C-alpha cells in the first residue's frame, strides 16, 4: 500500500524474519521525506541488512529506476526484533519504487510477502531459511515472491509461490503483467526418488555388530562401537540410514526446514533423505549443540530424524561430550542468548565409534598394543559415566580375519533388514504411539511388563553389574525392541539376556569396565 501527501510518501511491504524455526512477520516501511539526501535503515538491522542500501541503490539504477531525492527512511517493524541477512533487499527496493510512484501495483501488497537478495545488476540471489517463512505465509494465505533458485524448496510448504530471477520480473508481476520469465514452483508431490544408499552386505563379517545396528534402527537406540582401526566401525555407521524407513511428508518438511535454517539449500537430491551428520572431533560445543549470537542450530538439530555419528569419540573435547546428555535424554535442545531464546528438536539416532586404547590395538590378537597404564587410564577417563550410562548398546567390533574378507558370502542386504525394522517400528507405534527408545517410565510400566523369570534375571544383573535405574530402563527398552523384531507380544528371558549382553558386550575388551572407571590393564 502507498499513501502520498504534498511532502511525504509511505509504502509498506511484508516479509518475515527468521528466529530459530519461527518466522515472525516483518513490515518493511519506506518513508520518503524532504531534506538532505540520505538512506537510513532502522529496526535492529544487522550489518548485512545495513549494507542493503548500496545493493538497492545499484540495482535500481541498473534497472532504469531512479533513487528518490531527499531523505529515505526504512523501518523494519517490529523494532525490537533483530533482523539479519539479505532477504530484505527485495522488499526495500519494491517499497522505494511504490512510495516514489515509479511502480503502480495491481496486486494487494498486504497479501504478498517478498524475499530476495539483490545483485548490483538487479539479479535475485538465493536466501537461506525460507521454509519457516513459507509455512507461516501459507497459513496466513499470502502469496510469496522469492528468488527462482529458492522456488522449488519454498513450494514444498507454500502452494502460492512465484519465483523470479530479476527485479524487473517482480515489478512486472506486481503490475499485473504476465511474463514468461516468472517461474511457478513445482507441486509438493514432485519429489525425486532417493539416491541409492550404501548396502550393509558390503561389510564383511561383523554379524554381532550388524545385529546391534538392526536393533538400534528398530528402536531408535544409541550405539557405541569399540574396536581396532579398520574393523568396519565407520562403514557400519554409514549404513544405518539405509535401515531406517523413509521420512513421512511432514517429517521431510521438518528436516528440510531445519536444513534451510542451518544455511543449506534444499533441492530434489536431498528432499526426503534422512540426514547423516559426521562432525570432526575438533568441533566446538556451539557447532555440536548450537549457539552463536543468533542461536543457530547445531549438529544435534541438523541430525534430527537422522543419524549423528561421532567417530573417534574420546578425541572430542570433554565439554562437547557432556553437552550431549540433555539431547540424548530429552530429544530437544534449548539455546538461550542475550537477544534470543530458541528451542530446537534433536531426536536423532546417535552412533559413536572409538578405539579401545590410544594406539587402537588393546585386546587384538596381534598383540601390538604398547600403551602404558597411565595413557590408557587417561584415554578412558575422557568418557564420563553419566554419558556412557545414556548409551543403550555398547559392543565390540573385532578385527576381521583375512578369510572372512576374502569370502564371497555377503550377508543380509540392507533392504531385507529395513523391512524387519519397519515392521518392528509399526508394532511400537501401534502399541505406545512412539518408538521404544522414547518410552517414559510410565509407559515402560504399561508396555514392558517383565515376567517372573525376567524379573529374576534383572535382579541378578543389577546386583552383579551394579546397574543404575537408568541402565535398567534402557535395558528393558532394548529388550522390548528385540521382542518386536521377533514378533513377540511379551518380553522373554532370552530377549532380556541379549539386551544385557549388548549393553555390556564391550567388557570383552581387555581392561574395560562397564562403569566407565579406568581399570589397570596388563603392562605391555
N, C-alpha and C positions, 0 to 999 in steps of 0.2 A: 504494500500500500504506500501511497505517497500523498503528502499534503504540502501545499505551497502557499506562501504569503508573499508580500512585497519584498521581503529581505531574506527570508529563510525558507528552507525546504528540507523535509524529513522523509526518509524511507525506512521500512523495516523488512528484513528478510530473515527467515527462520533457518536455524541449523541446530546442531547438538554437539555437546562436549562429550568427553569420554572419561569417566571416573570409575576405575575398576571395570566391572561388567555392566555398569549402568551408563545411561546416555541421557543426562538431563537436557532439557530444551534450552537453547540459547537464542535470544533475539539480537540480531545484528542491526543496530540502529545507526543510520547515517544522517548526520546533520550538516547542511551546507549553510554557512553564515558569512556575513561581511567581515572584513578585517584583512590583516596582512596574510599572505599565503602561508598555509600551514596544514599539516596532515597528522592528526593525533589519534591514537587508539588507546582507549581506556577499558577497564573491566578485568583487571588482573591478567593481562596478556603475558605470555612467556616470550623469550627472545625471538623464537621463530614466528610468533604472531606479530610482534612489533615490526619485524623485517618485511612483513607482507606489504607495507607501504610502498617500498621500491618495486616489488614484483607487480603489484597492481598498477602502479604508475606506468611502468614499461609496457605491460600487457595492453592497457587501454590505448596507449599511443600507437602501438604496432597494429592494433585492430581498427585504427581510424577514428577513435573517440578522443574527446578532449577531457583533460583533468580540469574540473571546475576551478575558476579563480576564487580566491577568498579562503576562508578557514574551513577545513573538513574535519569533523569530529566523528569518530566511530566508537560507539559504546557497545560492548559485549555484555548484555544483561542475562542473568543477574551479576551484579558487580563483585560479589564475594566468592564467586566460583572460579577457580583457576582455569585458564584457557591455554592450550598448547597445541603445536603442530601447524601444518599449512592448510588445514581443511577450511579455514575461514577466508581464504583468498577469494574464492568464487563469490560467496555471498557479499563480501565487502565490495567487490567490483560491480556486481549487479545493483547493490544498494546505491552506489555512487551514480550509476547510469540512470536509475529510476528517479533518484532525487533531483538530478540535474535536468531531467526531461529528455535525455538522449535516447531512452528506451521506453516505449509505450507498451505495457504488458497487457495481454489479452487474457491471461490466466490470473486467478486469485493467488497472490503471493502468500496469503495467510495459510493456504492449504498446500504449500510447496516447501520442501526443505532442500537446501543446496549445499554441496560439499565439493571441494576440489582445490588442489594446489595449482597455482598458475605459473607457467613458464614465462620468460620475458617476452616471448612472441605470442602469448595468449594460449599456449597449449595447456591442456588439463592433465596433470600428473596424478599418479596413484596416491591414495591416502590410506593409512593403516587404521584399524579399529573401527570400521564402518558397520560391521554386522550388528553390534548392540544398537547403534543409531537406527539401522534399517528396521530392526524388530520393533523399536519404540514408535517409529514413524508409521509402520504398518498398523500398529494398534490404534494410533490416532487417525488413521485413514488419510495420511498425507502422501502426496506424490514426491518422488525423490529424483534429483538430478545429480549424477555422480560422474566421475571420470569413466571413460569407456573401459579402461582396464579393470575397474572395480565392479562393473555392471554384473558380471557373472556371479560373484560371491554375494553381492547385495540382493540379487534376485532370489536367492535361496530363502531370504527372510521377508522380503517385501515384494508383493506382486506388481505394484505400480512403480517402476523404476525406469528412467531414461538415462542412457549412457552417452556422453558426448566427449569428443576428443579436443574441442577448441571452444574458446569463449564465444566466438561468433555463432556456433551451433546452439549454445544455451540461449543467447539473445534471440535467435530466430525461433526457438521452441517456445520461449516465454511470450513472444509476439504473436503466437498462434500459427506460425508457418509450419508447413510440413517439409522437413528437409530430409534428404536421403541419407545424410551423414549421421542423423540421430540413431542411436542403437538401443533397441529394447532388450532387456536381459532375458535369458532363456527361462523356461518354466522350471519349477523346483524339481520335477522328476527327470530333468536332463542331466543325469549324473553318469559319469563314465564308470565302467566296471573297474573294480580294484585291480591293481597290478598283481602279478604272480608273486606270492610270498615264498621265502626260502622254506625248505621242507625239512622236517625233523629226521627223516630217514637218511639225510646226508651226514648225520652224526653217527659214527661207528661206535658200537658198544654202548656203554653207559645206560644199561637197562634200568638200574635203580634211579638214576638221575632223570631219565625220561618219565618214569612213573611219578616221581615227585613233581616234575613240571606239569604233568597232566592233572594231578591233584590240585596244584596251585592255580591252574587255569580254571578248573571246575568250580572252586570255592572262593576265588579271589584272595588266596592266601599269599603271604610274603614268603620269600625263599632266599636262603643263603647257600651258595655253592662254594665249597672249600676243597682245593686240590692243587697239585703242582702245575707249573706252566705247561701249556699245550695239551691239557686233558680235555678240553672242549667246553669250558665254562661259558665263554663268550658266545660260542655257537649255540649252546642250549638257550641262553637268554634271548638271543636274536630270533629264535623260532617260537617264542611264547606268543607273539601276536597272531601267528598262524593257527594257534589252537583256540583262539577266542572267537566267539560268534560275531557276525557283522553288527555294526552300530545301527540302532534304530534311527529313523529320521530325526527325531527330537534330540537324540544323543549326538548324531552327526552335526547338527546345527550348534549344539553346545560346544563341542570340540572345536568346530570352525570359529565360533565366536571367541573362544579363548585364544586360539592361534592368531586371530585378527587383532585382538587387543595386545598380544605379545609382540606385534610388529611383523607378522608373517602374512603374506598374501595367500588367499585360499583359491585354488584352481581345481580343475577337473581331476588332476592326478592325485591330489591329496584329499579330496572330499570323500568322506565316509570311511577313511582309513584310521585305524586306532594309532595314536601316536606312540613312538618308541624314542624315548629320550635317554641319552647316554652322556652325561656331562663328564668332563675331565676331572681328575682327582684334585686339581688345583683350583676348582671352582670355589667361589666365596659363598658365605651364608646367604647373602642377598640374592645371588644368582640361583640358589637352590630353592629357598622358601619364598623369595620375592622381596621387594623393597625398593629402595631408592627414594628420591624426593617425591615422585609421583606414585609410589606404591605399585610398581609394575609386577605382573605375575612371574613367579619363579618356575623352576623345573618341576616342582611337585604339582603345580597347577597346569603347566603345559603338558604334563603326562596324564592329565585327568582322563579316565576311562581307557587309558592305555597302559604302557609299561615304563617304569622308571628303573633303569639299570645303572648301578654304581659298581664299576669294575675297580679292582684294587681297593676294596673298602677301607682297610686300615690306613691307606695313604691319604685319605681325606682328613681335613682339619677336624679336630675333636669337636669344636663348636658347631661345625656343619652337620656332623653326625647327630649330635644331641638335638639339633633343631628339627630333626625328622620325627621325634617322638610324637608330637601333637598331631601332625598329618596322618601318621600311621594309625593312631588311635581314633581320631575323630573324623577323618575324611575331609577336612577343610582346614584352611589357614587364615587367620585374621592378621592383617598388617595395619599398624597404626603409625601414622606420621603426624607432624605438627599441622599440616594443611589438609590431610585427608585420612579417612579410616575406611578400609575396604575389607571384605571377606571373599576369598576365592575358594572354589571347590578344589579338592585334592584327593579324589577317590581313584587311586592308581594301583596297579599291580607292582609291588616292589620286589625287585630281584637284585641281589648283590653277589659279588664274587670276590674271593680272596685266596691268597696263598697260605699254607699252614705255618709258614715261618718267613723271615726276611729273605732268605735265599730261595725259598719255594719248594724245597725237597724234603722236608721233615716227614718221616714215615714212608718215603718212597723206597721201593725195592732196590734201587740202585745204591742206596746208602751214601748219596752225595752230599747230604746235609752237613754243614760245618758251622752252624750257628751256635754262638755261645749262649749259655743260660740267661745272662743278663739281656742280651739282644732279643731273645725270644720273649722274655717277660715284658720288655718294653713294647715290643710289637703287638702283643696281645692286649696289653693294657689300653691301647687306643680304642678298643671296643668296650663300652661300658656294659655292665649287667642289665640296667634298665632298657638299653637299646636292644640287646640280644633277646631279652625276655619278650619283646614285641615281634620277633620273627617266628613264624609258625613252623617252617620247615628248615632244618639245618642239616645238610647232608654232605658227604664226601664224594668228590668226583676224582677217582684214582686215575693214574696214568694208563692209557690204553695200550695193551700189548700189541706187538707188531703183527701177530697172526690175526688179530681182530681187525686191524686196519686194512690188511690185505684181503679180508673175507669179502665175498660177494653178497653176503646177507645184509640187507639194508634196514630191516626192522619195520615197524608200522609207519605209515605215512601220516603227515600232519592232518590230511583231510579225514582219515578214518578216526583219529583221536579227537578231532574237532567235533565230529558227530556225537561221540560219547560225552564230551564236555558240554555240548549244547543240551543234550538230554538231561544231564545231571543238573544243569542250571535251571532248566524248565521245572524240574521237580522242586528245587529250592524256592523258586519264586511262587509256584503254586501253593506251597506249604506255608511259607512265612512272609512272602512278599518281598524278600531280599535274598542276597547270597549269604552263604553260611558265615563268611568272614565278617559280615556286618551285623550278626545277631548280637543283641544285648543280653544282659544277664537274665532278664525276664523271659525273653524269647528262648534262651537256652533251656530254662526250666520247663518250658512248654513243649518244645520241638526236639529236644535232645535228651530225653529221659534215658538214664542208664539202668540196665537190668542189674540184678544182684551180682552175677559174675563180673560184670563190667565195673560195678562199684568196688568190688573186692580188688580187682586189678588196679584201679585208680588209687585206692588207698595204699596198696603196696608200693606203687610207683611214687606216690607222694612222699612216703617215708624214706624210700631208698634214694631217690633223686633230689630230695629237698625242693619239690616243685612249689612255686608261688601260686596264689589264686589265679593270677592272670595266665600263667602257664597251663594250669588245669583247664581253664575255659578255652584256651586256644587249642589244646589237645582234643577236647570234646568237639570243637567246631571242625577240625580236620577229620576226626573220626566220622562225623556226620557226612562230610563230603565224600569220604571213601565209601560209605554205605550208599550214598546217592549214585556214585559211579557204578556200583554193583547192582543197583536197582532194588536195594533192600529198604524196607519201611522202618526198621529199627536198627540201632547200633549194636553190633555183635562184638564179643570179646576180641575176635581177630581184627576187626576194624580199629578198635581202640589200641590194640597192641601195635598195629602198623603205624598209627598216628604217633604213639610214644617213640617208636624206633626212628621215625622220620625226624622227630624233633631232637633226638639225642644221638642221631647217627654219626655226627661229626666227632664224637668222642673216640671213634675208631682211629683217628689220627693221633699218633703218639704224643701224649702230654696234654691233650686238650681237656678242658674242664667245662662241663655244661653250665656251670655257674659263672663262667667268663672270668674266673680268677686265674692269674698266671700260675702255672704249675712248674715244677722243677724237672725239666727234661733230662734225659740221659746225656752226659757230656759226650762230645764227638770224639 
